Amino acid sequence: MTNQPATDGLFAINDFIALESLIVLRKMHKKIPDDLKIIGFDDIPQDRYSSPTLSSIKQDTEKIALKAVESLLNLIDNKADRGQSFVIPVTLV
């Protein structure tokens, strides 16, 4: 924040880092979300208890796991092309 004072948003790799950022930014006298917007990535239950509540990206981990297993089994059986990409939609919470 000191090197880039014009920063107005932070996207954290996970919610724990986003929640820790809330604490650090408060110590820097930043007002969330007025001065800086923060979004996490996990949608863990603790998000609802922060102040302000943390916005987060929720993944469909069950669908991701099913697709990963399906892809692995297809690779083992040589039924799939390597390097195949899949998009599993996410939700902003």
Secondary structure, DSSP 8 states (H G I E B T S, - for coil): --S-TT--EEE-SSHHHHHHHHHHHHHTT--TTTT-EEEEES--GGGGGSSS--EEEEE-HHHHHHHHHHHHHHHHTT-S-TT------EEE-
